[in-house]
Amino acid sequence: MLNTADDTISIGELAKEFDITARAIRFYEEQGLLHPIRNGQQRIYYAKDRIRLTLILRGKRLGFSLTEIKNVFALYDINPNSTAQLEKMLILTEQKRAILEQQLTDIHTVLSELNDVEMRCREELKGLSQPVIGE
């Protein structure tokens, strides 16, 4: 598929579409995640860049590092129909899930401990506010 002028988008338009800064887009470019065409100082982005930016932002939201995202992109660049890319994604997904499940367990433990502390504090306050007999 040939890219045409109709397929192009400026960095400002891309930033507005994804509600991120142009600086963030330039950072992703510096990290080797996006590869716009240059026309002097102007960056020209194509549909493939829009797709990559969608995947970058989704990956970040899911907790993947930029290095992990870049590694998956590299596998895709070598072979777009690669089983290696899908297998890598499955491994990364399993690792993220395990980390999130551990964090969820930790959060439940902390919430339980906070509930215990709160209950003890309320009981102490209740005991302090009751009048002492014999005063």
Secondary structure, 3 states (H helix, E strand, C coil): CCCCHHHCECHHHHHHHHCCCHHHHHHHHHCCCCCCEEECCEEEECHHHHHHHHHHHHHHHCCCCHHHHHHHHHHHHHCCCCHHHHHHHHHHHHHHHHHHHHHHHHHHHHHHHHHHHHHHHHHHHHHHHCCCCCC
